[in-house]
Amino acid sequence: MNLAFDLNKVTLIEFGVGRDDGNGQTFVAVPVDAKVQTTLCEMTQATWQAMQQDKDGPTKYEPSDKHGGVEWLYLPLADDMAAGMRDLHQVVNLPMDAAALTSPADIFCYFVRLTDDEQHKLTALRRATQFKGIVKNKGRLIRWFDDTLQIVEDTIFKLDSDFDLLIDEQNVHILRPSGFEFAGQLQQAILNAVPGNVAVIQAELTYIEFDSIKQYAAKHPRAARYLASIRTQKEIKDIDKTSLKKLCKSTGVDVSESNGKVIIAAGYEMAFLQVLDRRRYQLELVKNKPEKFVAASRKPIK
């Protein structure tokens, strides 16, 4: 997968931070000098290079997968789960706030927005853990100045070596899934999407009673993630009821049928969603000793 941007022909560099003061997230631009701009470009290039080192990537981001700390994933920019990052990438005029760094505790991320000579846009974002962490050590930093060691009195921020994600005109390219989920407030967004996701799935699988699933997923983020994943599967409408009940039985998921509807027993909501998301399976490599497993990731074999 290529980047829809020329990193060697950057013509405009805009730095900014994301703030959350308890009243919601806001993004503002912050003026920086030429040296900082150069460093931000180098960080962006380092991020893309790090992604190229992942020989297994990129794979599409799945909210129900358990991802590694560093893993090259992508998500189409038009996807609902990319809404927060899409808004940042596409906003035309960010408000300028030179005083944005005076309240470091409110900063949850920092970012750079680049423009190349063909007017393509690229946004790179990083969770602000290290960036504002250095502020906590104020008064304990020293520097060599005029042949003596002196305490650094100024407030200091530290840039990272790369970014968590890159956003071009087509995709969000993710290097650190946790950074993407945090900055995009993805967990809450997925919880909020439970009713809509259930409605879409139920319209395709009319023979399943989803009321208990809906109630359960509204309070359990992992179940909500399974629903978000199941909704995107094109094959969902082709799931056969008999085959579904058979897989539930073989993998220990308690379901029954009443008036033509599949009913999920209390306490088996998560397990049932694992079946629908093609994550629960059984092997029998040792004769007469079946083993049941749940897949942390669902990558098709090529």
KALINBEL-V321551 format. One record per residue. N is the residue number from 1. RES is the residue in one letter. SS is DSSP state (a for helix, b for strand, c for the rest). BURIAL is + if it has 16 or more other ideal C-beta (glycine too) atoms within 10 Angstrom, else -. D_FIRST is the distance of its C-alpha to the first C-alpha in Angstrom with 1 decimal. Layout:
# KALINBEL-V321551
n->N res->RES ss->SS burial->BURIAL d_first->D_FIRST
n->N res->RES ss->SS burial->BURIAL d_first->D_FIRST
This chain:
# KALINBEL-V321551
n->1 res->M ss->c burial->- d_first->0.0
n->2 res->N ss->c burial->- d_first->3.8
n->3 res->L ss->c burial->+ d_first->6.9
n->4 res->A ss->c burial->+ d_first->9.4
n->5 res->F ss->c burial->+ d_first->12.1
n->6 res->D ss->c burial->- d_first->13.9
n->7 res->L ss->c burial->+ d_first->15.0
n->8 res->N ss->c burial->- d_first->17.6
n->9 res->K ss->c burial->- d_first->19.4
n->10 res->V ss->b burial->+ d_first->20.3
n->11 res->T ss->b burial->- d_first->23.5
n->12 res->L ss->b burial->- d_first->24.2
n->13 res->I ss->b burial->+ d_first->24.0
n->14 res->E ss->b burial->+ d_first->25.4
n->15 res->F ss->b burial->+ d_first->26.1
n->16 res->G ss->b burial->+ d_first->27.2
n->17 res->V ss->b burial->+ d_first->28.1
n->18 res->G ss->b burial->+ d_first->28.2
n->19 res->R ss->b burial->+ d_first->31.7
n->20 res->D ss->b burial->- d_first->33.3
n->21 res->D ss->c burial->- d_first->37.1
n->22 res->G ss->c burial->- d_first->37.7
n->23 res->N ss->c burial->- d_first->37.7
n->24 res->G ss->c burial->- d_first->34.0
n->25 res->Q ss->b burial->+ d_first->30.9
n->26 res->T ss->b burial->- d_first->30.9
n->27 res->F ss->b burial->+ d_first->28.7
n->28 res->V ss->b burial->- d_first->30.4
n->29 res->A ss->b burial->+ d_first->29.8
n->30 res->V ss->c burial->+ d_first->31.6
n->31 res->P ss->c burial->- d_first->32.6
n->32 res->V ss->c burial->- d_first->31.6
n->33 res->D ss->c burial->- d_first->32.6
n->34 res->A ss->a burial->- d_first->30.7
n->35 res->K ss->a burial->- d_first->30.5
n->36 res->V ss->a burial->- d_first->28.8
n->37 res->Q ss->a burial->+ d_first->26.3
n->38 res->T ss->a burial->- d_first->25.5
n->39 res->T ss->a burial->- d_first->25.0
n->40 res->L ss->a burial->+ d_first->22.7
n->41 res->C ss->a burial->+ d_first->20.4
n->42 res->E ss->a burial->- d_first->20.6
n->43 res->M ss->a burial->+ d_first->19.7
n->44 res->T ss->a burial->+ d_first->16.6
n->45 res->Q ss->a burial->- d_first->15.5
n->46 res->A ss->a burial->+ d_first->16.6
n->47 res->T ss->a burial->+ d_first->14.4
n->48 res->W ss->a burial->+ d_first->11.1
n->49 res->Q ss->a burial->- d_first->12.6
n->50 res->A ss->a burial->+ d_first->13.7
n->51 res->M ss->a burial->+ d_first->10.3
n->52 res->Q ss->a burial->- d_first->9.4
n->53 res->Q ss->c burial->- d_first->12.7
n->54 res->D ss->c burial->- d_first->11.8
n->55 res->K ss->c burial->- d_first->11.6
n->56 res->D ss->c burial->- d_first->11.7
n->57 res->G ss->c burial->+ d_first->8.8
n->58 res->P ss->c burial->+ d_first->7.3
n->59 res->T ss->b burial->+ d_first->10.0
n->60 res->K ss->b burial->- d_first->11.4
n->61 res->Y ss->c burial->+ d_first->14.2
n->62 res->E ss->c burial->+ d_first->17.5
n->63 res->P ss->c burial->+ d_first->20.6
n->64 res->S ss->c burial->+ d_first->22.8
n->65 res->D ss->c burial->+ d_first->20.9
n->66 res->K ss->c burial->- d_first->22.4
n->67 res->H ss->c burial->+ d_first->19.6
n->68 res->G ss->c burial->- d_first->19.9
n->69 res->G ss->c burial->- d_first->20.7
n->70 res->V ss->c burial->+ d_first->17.5
n->71 res->E ss->c burial->+ d_first->14.5
n->72 res->W ss->c burial->+ d_first->10.8
n->73 res->L ss->b burial->+ d_first->10.6
n->74 res->Y ss->b burial->+ d_first->9.4
n->75 res->L ss->b burial->+ d_first->12.0
n->76 res->P ss->b burial->- d_first->12.2
n->77 res->L ss->c burial->+ d_first->14.4
n->78 res->A ss->c burial->- d_first->17.0
n->79 res->D ss->c burial->+ d_first->17.6
n->80 res->D ss->a burial->- d_first->21.1
n->81 res->M ss->a burial->+ d_first->20.1
n->82 res->A ss->a burial->+ d_first->18.2
n->83 res->A ss->a burial->- d_first->21.4
n->84 res->G ss->a burial->+ d_first->22.6
n->85 res->M ss->a burial->+ d_first->19.5
n->86 res->R ss->a burial->+ d_first->19.2
n->87 res->D ss->a burial->- d_first->22.8
n->88 res->L ss->a burial->+ d_first->22.4
n->89 res->H ss->a burial->+ d_first->19.6
n->90 res->Q ss->a burial->- d_first->21.4
n->91 res->V ss->c burial->- d_first->25.0
n->92 res->V ss->c burial->- d_first->26.6
n->93 res->N ss->c burial->- d_first->29.4
n->94 res->L ss->c burial->+ d_first->29.4
n->95 res->P ss->c burial->- d_first->33.0
n->96 res->M ss->b burial->- d_first->33.9
n->97 res->D ss->c burial->+ d_first->35.7
n->98 res->A ss->c burial->- d_first->36.8
n->99 res->A ss->c burial->- d_first->38.6
n->100 res->A ss->a burial->+ d_first->35.6
n->101 res->L ss->a burial->+ d_first->35.7
n->102 res->T ss->a burial->- d_first->39.4
n->103 res->S ss->c burial->- d_first->38.6
n->104 res->P ss->a burial->+ d_first->36.1
n->105 res->A ss->a burial->- d_first->36.6
n->106 res->D ss->a burial->+ d_first->35.1
n->107 res->I ss->b burial->+ d_first->31.8
n->108 res->F ss->b burial->+ d_first->29.0
n->109 res->C ss->b burial->+ d_first->26.0
n->110 res->Y ss->b burial->+ d_first->25.3
n->111 res->F ss->b burial->+ d_first->22.5
n->112 res->V ss->b burial->+ d_first->21.7
n->113 res->R ss->b burial->+ d_first->20.7
n->114 res->L ss->b burial->+ d_first->19.6
n->115 res->T ss->b burial->+ d_first->19.9
n->116 res->D ss->b burial->+ d_first->18.9
n->117 res->D ss->c burial->- d_first->21.1
n->118 res->E ss->c burial->- d_first->19.5
n->119 res->Q ss->c burial->- d_first->20.3
n->120 res->H ss->c burial->- d_first->16.8
n->121 res->K ss->b burial->+ d_first->17.0
n->122 res->L ss->b burial->+ d_first->15.3
n->123 res->T ss->b burial->+ d_first->17.1
n->124 res->A ss->b burial->+ d_first->17.1
n->125 res->L ss->b burial->+ d_first->19.5
n->126 res->R ss->b burial->+ d_first->21.5
n->127 res->R ss->b burial->+ d_first->24.2
n->128 res->A ss->c burial->+ d_first->27.4
n->129 res->T ss->a burial->- d_first->29.0
n->130 res->Q ss->a burial->- d_first->29.5
n->131 res->F ss->a burial->+ d_first->29.6
n->132 res->K ss->a burial->+ d_first->32.9
n->133 res->G ss->a burial->- d_first->34.0
n->134 res->I ss->a burial->- d_first->35.6
n->135 res->V ss->a burial->- d_first->37.9
n->136 res->K ss->a burial->- d_first->39.7
n->137 res->N ss->a burial->- d_first->40.9
n->138 res->K ss->c burial->- d_first->42.6
n->139 res->G ss->c burial->- d_first->45.9
n->140 res->R ss->c burial->- d_first->44.9
n->141 res->L ss->c burial->- d_first->42.7
n->142 res->I ss->b burial->- d_first->44.6
n->143 res->R ss->b burial->- d_first->44.0
n->144 res->W ss->b burial->- d_first->45.9
n->145 res->F ss->b burial->- d_first->47.8
n->146 res->D ss->c burial->- d_first->51.0
n->147 res->D ss->c burial->- d_first->51.7
n->148 res->T ss->b burial->- d_first->51.6
n->149 res->L ss->b burial->- d_first->49.2
n->150 res->Q ss->b burial->- d_first->48.9
n->151 res->I ss->b burial->- d_first->47.5
n->152 res->V ss->c burial->- d_first->44.6
n->153 res->E ss->c burial->- d_first->45.9
n->154 res->D ss->c burial->- d_first->42.9
n->155 res->T ss->c burial->- d_first->40.2
n->156 res->I ss->c burial->- d_first->37.1
n->157 res->F ss->c burial->+ d_first->33.5
n->158 res->K ss->c burial->- d_first->30.9
n->159 res->L ss->c burial->+ d_first->27.3
n->160 res->D ss->c burial->+ d_first->24.8
n->161 res->S ss->c burial->- d_first->22.7
n->162 res->D ss->c burial->+ d_first->19.4
n->163 res->F ss->c burial->+ d_first->18.2
n->164 res->D ss->c burial->+ d_first->17.5
n->165 res->L ss->b burial->+ d_first->14.7
n->166 res->L ss->b burial->+ d_first->13.0
n->167 res->I ss->b burial->+ d_first->13.2
n->168 res->D ss->c burial->+ d_first->12.0
n->169 res->E ss->c burial->- d_first->13.3
n->170 res->Q ss->c burial->- d_first->11.0
n->171 res->N ss->b burial->+ d_first->10.1
n->172 res->V ss->b burial->+ d_first->11.7
n->173 res->H ss->b burial->+ d_first->9.7
n->174 res->I ss->b burial->+ d_first->12.5
n->175 res->L ss->c burial->+ d_first->13.8
n->176 res->R ss->c burial->+ d_first->17.3
n->177 res->P ss->a burial->+ d_first->17.8
n->178 res->S ss->a burial->- d_first->21.5
n->179 res->G ss->a burial->+ d_first->21.0
n->180 res->F ss->a burial->+ d_first->18.9
n->181 res->E ss->a burial->+ d_first->21.6
n->182 res->F ss->a burial->+ d_first->24.4
n->183 res->A ss->a burial->+ d_first->23.5
n->184 res->G ss->c burial->+ d_first->22.6
n->185 res->Q ss->c burial->+ d_first->25.9
n->186 res->L ss->a burial->+ d_first->24.1
n->187 res->Q ss->a burial->- d_first->26.9
n->188 res->Q ss->a burial->- d_first->29.5
n->189 res->A ss->a burial->+ d_first->27.3
n->190 res->I ss->a burial->+ d_first->26.8
n->191 res->L ss->a burial->+ d_first->30.5
n->192 res->N ss->a burial->- d_first->31.4
n->193 res->A ss->c burial->+ d_first->29.3
n->194 res->V ss->a burial->+ d_first->31.3
n->195 res->P ss->a burial->- d_first->33.9
n->196 res->G ss->a burial->- d_first->31.3
n->197 res->N ss->a burial->+ d_first->29.2
n->198 res->V ss->a burial->+ d_first->32.3
n->199 res->A ss->a burial->- d_first->33.5
n->200 res->V ss->a burial->+ d_first->30.5
n->201 res->I ss->a burial->+ d_first->30.6
n->202 res->Q ss->a burial->+ d_first->34.3
n->203 res->A ss->a burial->- d_first->34.2
n->204 res->E ss->a burial->- d_first->32.4
n->205 res->L ss->c burial->+ d_first->34.4
n->206 res->T ss->c burial->- d_first->37.8
n->207 res->Y ss->c burial->- d_first->39.6
n->208 res->I ss->b burial->+ d_first->38.5
n->209 res->E ss->c burial->+ d_first->40.5
n->210 res->F ss->c burial->+ d_first->38.0
n->211 res->D ss->a burial->- d_first->40.5
n->212 res->S ss->a burial->+ d_first->40.5
n->213 res->I ss->a burial->+ d_first->36.7
n->214 res->K ss->a burial->+ d_first->36.5
n->215 res->Q ss->a burial->- d_first->39.2
n->216 res->Y ss->a burial->+ d_first->37.7
n->217 res->A ss->a burial->+ d_first->34.1
n->218 res->A ss->c burial->- d_first->35.4
n->219 res->K ss->c burial->- d_first->36.6
n->220 res->H ss->c burial->+ d_first->34.1
n->221 res->P ss->a burial->- d_first->30.5
n->222 res->R ss->a burial->- d_first->29.2
n->223 res->A ss->a burial->+ d_first->30.7
n->224 res->A ss->a burial->+ d_first->29.2
n->225 res->R ss->a burial->+ d_first->25.7
n->226 res->Y ss->a burial->+ d_first->26.4
n->227 res->L ss->a burial->+ d_first->27.5
n->228 res->A ss->a burial->+ d_first->24.4
n->229 res->S ss->a burial->+ d_first->22.3
n->230 res->I ss->a burial->+ d_first->24.9
n->231 res->R ss->a burial->+ d_first->24.9
n->232 res->T ss->c burial->- d_first->21.3
n->233 res->Q ss->c burial->+ d_first->21.9
n->234 res->K ss->a burial->- d_first->22.6
n->235 res->E ss->a burial->- d_first->25.0
n->236 res->I ss->a burial->+ d_first->27.3
n->237 res->K ss->a burial->- d_first->29.8
n->238 res->D ss->a burial->- d_first->30.3
n->239 res->I ss->c burial->+ d_first->31.4
n->240 res->D ss->c burial->- d_first->34.9
n->241 res->K ss->a burial->- d_first->37.7
n->242 res->T ss->a burial->- d_first->39.4
n->243 res->S ss->a burial->- d_first->36.4
n->244 res->L ss->a burial->+ d_first->35.5
n->245 res->K ss->a burial->+ d_first->39.0
n->246 res->K ss->a burial->- d_first->39.0
n->247 res->L ss->a burial->+ d_first->35.9
n->248 res->C ss->a burial->+ d_first->37.4
n->249 res->K ss->a burial->- d_first->40.6
n->250 res->S ss->a burial->- d_first->39.1
n->251 res->T ss->c burial->+ d_first->37.0
n->252 res->G ss->c burial->- d_first->39.9
n->253 res->V ss->c burial->+ d_first->39.1
n->254 res->D ss->c burial->- d_first->42.4
n->255 res->V ss->b burial->+ d_first->42.3
n->256 res->S ss->b burial->- d_first->45.1
n->257 res->E ss->b burial->- d_first->45.7
n->258 res->S ss->b burial->- d_first->48.1
n->259 res->N ss->c burial->- d_first->48.8
n->260 res->G ss->c burial->- d_first->45.7
n->261 res->K ss->b burial->- d_first->43.5
n->262 res->V ss->b burial->+ d_first->41.6
n->263 res->I ss->b burial->- d_first->42.8
n->264 res->I ss->b burial->+ d_first->41.0
n->265 res->A ss->c burial->- d_first->43.6
n->266 res->A ss->c burial->- d_first->43.7
n->267 res->G ss->c burial->- d_first->41.8
n->268 res->Y ss->c burial->+ d_first->39.2
n->269 res->E ss->a burial->+ d_first->37.0
n->270 res->M ss->a burial->+ d_first->34.1
n->271 res->A ss->a burial->+ d_first->34.5
n->272 res->F ss->a burial->+ d_first->34.5
n->273 res->L ss->a burial->+ d_first->31.2
n->274 res->Q ss->a burial->+ d_first->29.7
n->275 res->V ss->a burial->+ d_first->30.9
n->276 res->L ss->a burial->+ d_first->29.4
n->277 res->D ss->c burial->+ d_first->26.1
n->278 res->R ss->c burial->+ d_first->26.3
n->279 res->R ss->c burial->+ d_first->26.8
n->280 res->R ss->b burial->+ d_first->30.4
n->281 res->Y ss->b burial->- d_first->31.5
n->282 res->Q ss->b burial->- d_first->34.3
n->283 res->L ss->b burial->- d_first->34.7
n->284 res->E ss->c burial->- d_first->37.9
n->285 res->L ss->c burial->- d_first->37.5
n->286 res->V ss->c burial->- d_first->41.1
n->287 res->K ss->c burial->- d_first->43.5
n->288 res->N ss->c burial->- d_first->45.0
n->289 res->K ss->c burial->- d_first->42.9
n->290 res->P ss->c burial->- d_first->40.0
n->291 res->E ss->b burial->- d_first->37.5
n->292 res->K ss->b burial->- d_first->35.6
n->293 res->F ss->b burial->- d_first->32.2
n->294 res->V ss->b burial->- d_first->29.7
n->295 res->A ss->c burial->- d_first->26.0
n->296 res->A ss->c burial->- d_first->24.3
n->297 res->S ss->c burial->- d_first->20.9
n->298 res->R ss->c burial->- d_first->20.1
n->299 res->K ss->c burial->- d_first->17.3
n->300 res->P ss->c burial->- d_first->18.0
n->301 res->I ss->c burial->- d_first->18.9
n->302 res->K ss->c burial->- d_first->17.0
